């Protein structure tokens, strides 16, 4: 999630034109963003052009959006999608983006959601079970298109995937599809910074800027504090899925979170920005002596059930020491929060890497019994 904390200064543009120009110079290549790499934002006369760079095909554009004031006249747009802002009615396919709208106080603009059963957002559930409230539009992979049409939303927010083959009928009903590719950012602050785009969409630009400033300040302060720790431990992340174990690449968002936490991670020098698939034998060799193990789970779970999944786990040091920490993602809003509050996740990780630092009670992880 956080990664390439890339603050690229365009020295050719450094001129003393006051604080506004100084802030612009801090933005990556004049894109309007400081950390995010896959999005650019350009303010024109009365509207904003937002370009999403294709994270799967470098050098190409995933989508271009023209954010226009309501009822503003415009010529036909041939190279992008017009979105009338602020959006007042929308269908949101992911719990993370629904939660962000709650954080930005734009929750009233959520008219429908997909995958309601996975959303750990109390207000969404209350409104979904109230007459005339939020409508459950079905499975995100097979949404109820007729239901969406009846809602008359002004936008649909969903996460794109590589080689997805498009969005089927959703592309034919004339409603702008906002492709939320923030999850492909290589840094946690880069992903979180996309909240500025969503803030623009919903007329919450000021709220988004303020929230991101808090996240950035907290994140950097936590990382500095971690660098001063006297104790540093090593991590083993996730667990075996079928025949392989998926691990964060060294330049992935999670891998970079470990670096910002100043912890020890066996693949810290790896250059992959995605995940690595490894056989258990390799994991045992590289991570067998890790100081602690973190993983996520659903339902009732404990160390005995973990060992029952695969007896080979017993050879790992954390199984012998009991240093196994889990996040129960069906009751703890991990997926709803960490995209926008990587500082909260970083705090947990720092306390696991550096037990001499007692920052705050851990928000997501607890020791498995």
PyMOL commands that set and color helices and strands:
alter all, ss='L'
color gray80, all
select helices_A, chain A and resi 11-13+18-26+28-30+95-103+107-109+116-118+122-128+145-151+168-171+181-184+188-192+195-201+205-226+253-260+280-287+303-309+311-315+317-321+334-337+342-353
alter helices_A, ss='H'
color red, helices_A
select strands_A, chain A and resi 39-43+47-53+61-69+81-85+90-92+110-113+135-136+138-139+142-143+155-158+177-179+235-237+240-241+244-248+275-278+292-297+324-328+366-367
alter strands_A, ss='S'
color yellow, strands_A
deselect
rebuild
show_as cartoon
